[in-house]
Amino acid sequence: MRFCYAMIGLTYGLMAQAPQPEGDAIRAILLDRVTAKKDVGLIVGVVDANNQRQIVGVGRSRKDEPQAPASDTLFEIGSITKVFTSLVLADMIERGEVKPDDPVEKYLPDGVKVPSRNGKQITLLDISLQSSGLPRLPDNFHITDLANPYADYDAPRLYDFLAHYSLPRDPGEKYEYSNLAVGLLGHALARRAGMSYEEMVKRRVLIPLEMTNTSITLSASQRQRLAQGHNAVLNPVKNWDLGVLEGAGALRSTANDMLKFIAAAAGITENPLAPAFRRMLSVRKDTGIPDLQVAMAWHILSKNGPQIVWHNGGTGGYRSFTGYNVATKEAVVVLGNTAVENDSIGLHVLDGKYPIGPEH
């Protein structure tokens, strides 16, 4: 589920925006990576300001089968799930169901204590801005399967961690990326909505955006279309289950569905969540990394002039990237079934002046 800083270094010394690569150029990039045996399969979806779309898939959805990833092939999208979680938060704020400065503790069971510091409580917005003060991961995992490390992490274990943790800084003071915090946010919002996290996201995001192939729990048809995940040496690995932290990285989706999502986020398509998407970018915080800010879940890169709004994701056998160029309204989705970074592919598609990274 991790957020990766490596791609930030790719921006230095680049000043002018270059044209977006066309389908043949994208295919060449992906083929180079698959041929070099750095990825089993990759798919890239691109949508321009006129809502014209192209999808390019290469390699294999499964190592032992010849089919390349297609527009309806499912992948784990990892931490891009965090954007969905914050989108639900933004929508709830728009509807007056919660307030951004509500303490997250307000939406947990009576008696559950969330750490505070100097009289400051962790708010919903603090978590969305990745400045809660909570660590990246809790320290009370009870892992029974190293290949599926989050599966057994349940609500009682989360509550126990919160009860015993001391914040090292005040909430809201500093950016620090936390899977734990956003998992907590998803859990709290689902309690506020009175339903499971998956059902909440389905009703509030997936149905409005007509994303029919995005879910946590897969149907029989979706399981047949799920790409096999692979580790960095191309060996098959298990799919991940996120337990109570599913709001941080549990969603699975397709290139086609993710293009619907990123087109809505970029304002390319009219959609009922437009006010919530706008709210997500209305508050921003410095990260301490040059030319990088964080909004509600989104990261905003601005080294080269045009802002790139983006997020990436990773689980045990998958990597993902989605983002859009604010100036051109061009948007991209990159999905891979290998645990190797593909951020630079997405950046290069959005602006050709970003080089293909060293992982290629």
LUMMIZA-949702 format. One record per residue (C-alpha): x, z, y; residue in three letters. Coordinates in steps of 0.25 Angstrom, whole numbers, always signed. Example, Ala and Ser with C-alpha at 12.3 -4.5 7.8 and 13.67 -1.06 7.14 Angstrom:
residues 2
+-------+-------+-------+-----+
|     x |     z |     y |   r |
+-------+-------+-------+-----+
|   +49 |   +31 |   -18 | ALA |
|   +55 |   +29 |    -4 | SER |
+-------+-------+-------+-----+
//
This chain:
residues 360
+-------+-------+-------+-----+
|     x |     z |     y |   r |
+-------+-------+-------+-----+
|    +0 |    +0 |    +0 | MET |
|   +12 |    +1 |    +9 | ARG |
|   +14 |    -4 |   +23 | PHE |
|   +27 |   -12 |   +24 | CYS |
|   +36 |   -12 |   +36 | TYR |
|   +46 |   -22 |   +31 | ALA |
|   +38 |   -34 |   +38 | MET |
|   +40 |   -28 |   +52 | ILE |
|   +55 |   -32 |   +52 | GLY |
|   +51 |   -47 |   +50 | LEU |
|   +46 |   -48 |   +64 | THR |
|   +59 |   -46 |   +72 | TYR |
|   +64 |   -58 |   +80 | GLY |
|   +51 |   -66 |   +78 | LEU |
|   +44 |   -69 |   +91 | MET |
|   +35 |   -81 |   +90 | ALA |
|   +23 |   -83 |   +81 | GLN |
|   +24 |   -95 |   +71 | ALA |
|   +13 |  -103 |   +64 | PRO |
|    +6 |   -97 |   +52 | GLN |
|   +11 |  -103 |   +39 | PRO |
|    +2 |  -113 |   +32 | GLU |
|    -3 |  -112 |   +18 | GLY |
|    +9 |  -120 |   +12 | ASP |
|   +19 |  -111 |   +20 | ALA |
|   +12 |   -99 |   +15 | ILE |
|   +12 |  -104 |    +1 | ARG |
|   +27 |  -107 |    +2 | ALA |
|   +30 |   -93 |    +6 | ILE |
|   +22 |   -87 |    -5 | LEU |
|   +28 |   -96 |   -16 | LEU |
|   +42 |   -93 |   -11 | ASP |
|   +39 |   -78 |   -14 | ARG |
|   +32 |   -80 |   -27 | VAL |
|   +43 |   -90 |   -32 | THR |
|   +53 |   -79 |   -28 | ALA |
|   +46 |   -70 |   -37 | LYS |
|   +43 |   -60 |   -26 | LYS |
|   +28 |   -61 |   -28 | ASP |
|   +19 |   -64 |   -39 | VAL |
|    +7 |   -69 |   -31 | GLY |
|    +4 |   -70 |   -16 | LEU |
|    -8 |   -75 |    -8 | ILE |
|    -9 |   -77 |    +7 | VAL |
|   -21 |   -79 |   +15 | GLY |
|   -21 |   -84 |   +30 | VAL |
|   -33 |   -85 |   +40 | VAL |
|   -31 |   -91 |   +53 | ASP |
|   -39 |   -89 |   +66 | ALA |
|   -49 |   -99 |   +62 | ASN |
|   -52 |   -92 |   +49 | ASN |
|   -45 |  -103 |   +41 | GLN |
|   -39 |   -97 |   +29 | ARG |
|   -28 |  -101 |   +18 | GLN |
|   -24 |   -93 |    +6 | ILE |
|   -11 |   -96 |    -2 | VAL |
|    -8 |   -89 |   -15 | GLY |
|    +4 |   -91 |   -24 | VAL |
|   +10 |   -85 |   -36 | GLY |
|    +1 |   -77 |   -46 | ARG |
|   -10 |   -67 |   -46 | SER |
|    -4 |   -62 |   -59 | ARG |
|   +10 |   -64 |   -64 | LYS |
|    +6 |   -69 |   -77 | ASP |
|    -5 |   -79 |   -72 | GLU |
|    -4 |   -92 |   -64 | PRO |
|   -14 |   -90 |   -54 | GLN |
|   -10 |   -88 |   -39 | ALA |
|   -17 |   -78 |   -30 | PRO |
|   -30 |   -84 |   -25 | ALA |
|   -39 |   -80 |   -13 | SER |
|   -47 |   -71 |   -22 | ASP |
|   -35 |   -64 |   -29 | THR |
|   -36 |   -49 |   -27 | LEU |
|   -23 |   -41 |   -22 | PHE |
|   -21 |   -26 |   -19 | GLU |
|   -20 |   -26 |    -4 | ILE |
|   -14 |   -12 |    -3 | GLY |
|   -13 |    -7 |   +11 | SER |
|   -21 |   -18 |   +18 | ILE |
|   -32 |    -9 |   +13 | THR |
|   -29 |    +0 |   +24 | LYS |
|   -34 |   -10 |   +34 | VAL |
|   -47 |   -10 |   +27 | PHE |
|   -47 |    +5 |   +28 | THR |
|   -45 |    +5 |   +43 | SER |
|   -55 |    -6 |   +45 | LEU |
|   -65 |    +3 |   +39 | VAL |
|   -61 |   +14 |   +48 | LEU |
|   -62 |    +5 |   +60 | ALA |
|   -76 |    +0 |   +56 | ASP |
|   -80 |   +15 |   +54 | MET |
|   -75 |   +18 |   +68 | ILE |
|   -82 |    +6 |   +74 | GLU |
|   -95 |   +10 |   +67 | ARG |
|   -93 |   +25 |   +72 | GLY |
|   -92 |   +30 |   +58 | GLU |
|   -79 |   +37 |   +61 | VAL |
|   -70 |   +39 |   +73 | LYS |
|   -55 |   +35 |   +73 | PRO |
|   -51 |   +49 |   +76 | ASP |
|   -59 |   +56 |   +65 | ASP |
|   -50 |   +64 |   +57 | PRO |
|   -49 |   +58 |   +43 | VAL |
|   -52 |   +72 |   +37 | GLU |
|   -66 |   +71 |   +43 | LYS |
|   -69 |   +61 |   +32 | TYR |
|   -63 |   +68 |   +20 | LEU |
|   -70 |   +79 |   +12 | PRO |
|   -72 |   +93 |   +18 | ASP |
|   -60 |  +101 |   +15 | GLY |
|   -50 |   +90 |   +15 | VAL |
|   -39 |   +92 |   +25 | LYS |
|   -31 |   +81 |   +31 | VAL |
|   -18 |   +85 |   +37 | PRO |
|   -17 |   +86 |   +53 | SER |
|    -6 |   +89 |   +62 | ARG |
|    -6 |   +96 |   +76 | ASN |
|   -21 |   +96 |   +76 | GLY |
|   -22 |   +81 |   +74 | LYS |
|   -30 |   +76 |   +62 | GLN |
|   -28 |   +63 |   +55 | ILE |
|   -38 |   +53 |   +60 | THR |
|   -44 |   +40 |   +54 | LEU |
|   -37 |   +32 |   +65 | LEU |
|   -24 |   +39 |   +62 | ASP |
|   -24 |   +35 |   +48 | ILE |
|   -28 |   +20 |   +51 | SER |
|   -16 |   +20 |   +61 | LEU |
|    -7 |   +25 |   +50 | GLN |
|    -4 |   +37 |   +58 | SER |
|   -10 |   +48 |   +51 | SER |
|    +3 |   +56 |   +48 | GLY |
|    -1 |   +55 |   +33 | LEU |
|   +10 |   +50 |   +23 | PRO |
|   +11 |   +37 |   +17 | ARG |
|    +7 |   +43 |    +4 | LEU |
|    +2 |   +56 |    -1 | PRO |
|   +12 |   +64 |   -10 | ASP |
|    +2 |   +69 |   -20 | ASN |
|    +0 |   +57 |   -29 | PHE |
|    -2 |   +59 |   -43 | HIS |
|    +2 |   +46 |   -49 | ILE |
|    -2 |   +43 |   -63 | THR |
|    +1 |   +28 |   -62 | ASP |
|   +13 |   +24 |   -54 | LEU |
|    +8 |   +10 |   -54 | ALA |
|    -5 |   +14 |   -48 | ASN |
|    +0 |   +26 |   -39 | PRO |
|   -12 |   +29 |   -30 | TYR |
|   -23 |   +28 |   -41 | ALA |
|   -24 |   +43 |   -43 | ASP |
|   -24 |   +47 |   -29 | TYR |
|   -37 |   +53 |   -26 | ASP |
|   -45 |   +60 |   -15 | ALA |
|   -41 |   +75 |   -20 | PRO |
|   -27 |   +71 |   -20 | ARG |
|   -28 |   +65 |    -6 | LEU |
|   -35 |   +77 |    +0 | TYR |
|   -24 |   +86 |    -7 | ASP |
|   -13 |   +78 |    +0 | PHE |
|   -20 |   +79 |   +13 | LEU |
|   -22 |   +94 |   +12 | ALA |
|    -7 |   +97 |   +10 | HIS |
|    +0 |   +86 |   +19 | TYR |
|    +6 |   +90 |   +32 | SER |
|    +7 |   +79 |   +43 | LEU |
|   +21 |   +76 |   +48 | PRO |
|   +15 |   +71 |   +61 | ARG |
|    +2 |   +71 |   +69 | ASP |
|    -8 |   +61 |   +65 | PRO |
|    -8 |   +49 |   +74 | GLY |
|    +7 |   +51 |   +78 | GLU |
|   +14 |   +41 |   +70 | LYS |
|   +12 |   +28 |   +61 | TYR |
|   +15 |   +31 |   +47 | GLU |
|    +9 |   +22 |   +36 | TYR |
|    +0 |   +30 |   +26 | SER |
|    -7 |   +25 |   +14 | ASN |
|   -12 |   +39 |   +12 | LEU |
|   -18 |   +40 |   +25 | ALA |
|   -26 |   +27 |   +24 | VAL |
|   -30 |   +30 |   +10 | GLY |
|   -36 |   +43 |   +16 | LEU |
|   -43 |   +35 |   +27 | LEU |
|   -49 |   +26 |   +17 | GLY |
|   -54 |   +38 |    +9 | HIS |
|   -60 |   +45 |   +22 | ALA |
|   -67 |   +33 |   +27 | LEU |
|   -73 |   +31 |   +13 | ALA |
|   -78 |   +45 |   +14 | ARG |
|   -84 |   +42 |   +27 | ARG |
|   -91 |   +30 |   +22 | ALA |
|   -96 |   +37 |   +10 | GLY |
|   -91 |   +27 |    +0 | MET |
|   -78 |   +23 |    -8 | SER |
|   -67 |   +17 |    +0 | TYR |
|   -69 |    +4 |    -7 | GLU |
|   -84 |    +3 |    -4 | GLU |
|   -81 |    +7 |   +10 | MET |
|   -71 |    -5 |   +12 | VAL |
|   -81 |   -14 |    +5 | LYS |
|   -93 |   -11 |   +14 | ARG |
|   -85 |   -10 |   +27 | ARG |
|   -75 |   -21 |   +25 | VAL |
|   -76 |   -30 |   +13 | LEU |
|   -91 |   -33 |   +14 | ILE |
|   -90 |   -36 |   +29 | PRO |
|   -78 |   -45 |   +28 | LEU |
|   -84 |   -52 |   +15 | GLU |
|   -71 |   -47 |    +7 | MET |
|   -77 |   -48 |    -7 | THR |
|   -64 |   -47 |   -15 | ASN |
|   -58 |   -35 |    -9 | THR |
|   -60 |   -21 |   -16 | SER |
|   -53 |   -10 |   -23 | ILE |
|   -61 |   -10 |   -36 | THR |
|   -60 |   -24 |   -42 | LEU |
|   -71 |   -31 |   -49 | SER |
|   -68 |   -39 |   -62 | ALA |
|   -67 |   -52 |   -54 | SER |
|   -58 |   -46 |   -44 | GLN |
|   -49 |   -40 |   -55 | ARG |
|   -47 |   -54 |   -61 | GLN |
|   -42 |   -58 |   -47 | ARG |
|   -33 |   -47 |   -44 | LEU |
|   -19 |   -51 |   -43 | ALA |
|    -9 |   -43 |   -52 | GLN |
|    +0 |   -34 |   -43 | GLY |
|   +15 |   -35 |   -46 | HIS |
|   +27 |   -26 |   -41 | ASN |
|   +39 |   -31 |   -34 | ALA |
|   +45 |   -36 |   -47 | VAL |
|   +33 |   -44 |   -50 | LEU |
|   +28 |   -34 |   -62 | ASN |
|   +13 |   -32 |   -62 | PRO |
|    +8 |   -19 |   -57 | VAL |
|    -5 |   -11 |   -57 | LYS |
|   -15 |   -11 |   -46 | ASN |
|   -16 |    +1 |   -37 | TRP |
|   -28 |   +10 |   -36 | ASP |
|   -27 |   +19 |   -23 | LEU |
|   -36 |   +31 |   -26 | GLY |
|   -41 |   +38 |   -14 | VAL |
|   -31 |   +30 |    -5 | LEU |
|   -38 |   +17 |    -7 | GLU |
|   -40 |   +15 |    +8 | GLY |
|   -25 |   +13 |    +9 | ALA |
|   -23 |    +1 |    -1 | GLY |
|   -33 |    -1 |   -12 | ALA |
|   -40 |   -14 |    -9 | LEU |
|   -38 |   -27 |   -16 | ARG |
|   -42 |   -40 |   -10 | SER |
|   -40 |   -55 |   -10 | THR |
|   -34 |   -65 |    +0 | ALA |
|   -47 |   -71 |    +3 | ASN |
|   -53 |   -57 |    +6 | ASP |
|   -41 |   -52 |   +14 | MET |
|   -42 |   -65 |   +23 | LEU |
|   -56 |   -61 |   +26 | LYS |
|   -51 |   -47 |   +30 | PHE |
|   -39 |   -52 |   +39 | ILE |
|   -47 |   -63 |   +45 | ALA |
|   -57 |   -52 |   +50 | ALA |
|   -46 |   -43 |   +54 | ALA |
|   -40 |   -54 |   +63 | ALA |
|   -53 |   -57 |   +69 | GLY |
|   -53 |   -71 |   +63 | ILE |
|   -67 |   -69 |   +57 | THR |
|   -79 |   -62 |   +62 | GLU |
|   -82 |   -50 |   +54 | ASN |
|   -90 |   -37 |   +55 | PRO |
|   -77 |   -28 |   +55 | LEU |
|   -71 |   -35 |   +68 | ALA |
|   -73 |   -22 |   +76 | PRO |
|   -66 |   -14 |   +66 | ALA |
|   -55 |   -24 |   +65 | PHE |
|   -53 |   -23 |   +80 | ARG |
|   -53 |    -8 |   +80 | ARG |
|   -42 |    -8 |   +70 | MET |
|   -33 |   -14 |   +80 | LEU |
|   -38 |    -7 |   +92 | SER |
|   -29 |    +5 |   +90 | VAL |
|   -14 |    +4 |   +86 | ARG |
|    -2 |   +12 |   +84 | LYS |
|   +13 |   +10 |   +84 | ASP |
|   +20 |   +11 |   +71 | THR |
|   +34 |   +14 |   +75 | GLY |
|   +38 |    +0 |   +69 | ILE |
|   +42 |   -10 |   +79 | PRO |
|   +30 |   -19 |   +83 | ASP |
|   +21 |   -13 |   +73 | LEU |
|    +8 |    -6 |   +76 | GLN |
|    -3 |    +0 |   +67 | VAL |
|   -18 |    -2 |   +70 | ALA |
|   -29 |    +3 |   +61 | MET |
|   -22 |    +0 |   +48 | ALA |
|   -17 |   -14 |   +53 | TRP |
|    -2 |   -15 |   +57 | HIS |
|    +1 |   -24 |   +70 | ILE |
|   +14 |   -31 |   +71 | LEU |
|   +18 |   -37 |   +84 | SER |
|   +33 |   -40 |   +84 | LYS |
|   +31 |   -55 |   +86 | ASN |
|   +20 |   -55 |   +97 | GLY |
|    +7 |   -59 |   +89 | PRO |
|    +2 |   -46 |   +82 | GLN |
|    +1 |   -46 |   +67 | ILE |
|   -10 |   -37 |   +62 | VAL |
|    -7 |   -33 |   +47 | TRP |
|    -6 |   -24 |   +35 | HIS |
|    +0 |   -25 |   +22 | ASN |
|    -2 |   -19 |    +8 | GLY |
|    +5 |   -16 |    -5 | GLY |
|    +1 |   -10 |   -18 | THR |
|    +9 |    -9 |   -31 | GLY |
|    +8 |   -24 |   -34 | GLY |
|    +3 |   -31 |   -21 | TYR |
|    +6 |   -34 |    -7 | ARG |
|    -3 |   -38 |    +4 | SER |
|    -2 |   -42 |   +19 | PHE |
|   -13 |   -46 |   +29 | THR |
|   -13 |   -48 |   +44 | GLY |
|   -16 |   -57 |   +56 | TYR |
|    -9 |   -62 |   +68 | ASN |
|   -17 |   -57 |   +80 | VAL |
|   -13 |   -69 |   +89 | ALA |
|   -16 |   -80 |   +79 | THR |
|   -27 |   -73 |   +71 | LYS |
|   -21 |   -78 |   +59 | GLU |
|   -21 |   -69 |   +47 | ALA |
|   -15 |   -67 |   +33 | VAL |
|   -16 |   -60 |   +20 | VAL |
|    -5 |   -59 |   +10 | VAL |
|    -8 |   -54 |    -4 | LEU |
|    +3 |   -53 |   -15 | GLY |
|    +2 |   -47 |   -29 | ASN |
|   +17 |   -42 |   -29 | THR |
|   +22 |   -29 |   -22 | ALA |
|   +31 |   -37 |   -13 | VAL |
|   +29 |   -37 |    +2 | GLU |
|   +22 |   -49 |    +8 | ASN |
|   +20 |   -45 |   +23 | ASP |
|   +29 |   -55 |   +28 | SER |
|   +21 |   -67 |   +22 | ILE |
|    +9 |   -62 |   +30 | GLY |
|   +17 |   -60 |   +43 | LEU |
|   +23 |   -74 |   +41 | HIS |
|   +10 |   -80 |   +39 | VAL |
|    +4 |   -74 |   +52 | LEU |
|   +17 |   -78 |   +60 | ASP |
|   +27 |   -87 |   +54 | GLY |
|   +38 |   -80 |   +62 | LYS |
|   +37 |   -69 |   +53 | TYR |
|   +47 |   -72 |   +42 | PRO |
|   +44 |   -71 |   +27 | ILE |
|   +50 |   -57 |   +24 | GLY |
|   +62 |   -54 |   +15 | PRO |
|   +53 |   -50 |    +3 | GLU |
|   +52 |   -66 |    +2 | HIS |
+-------+-------+-------+-----+
//
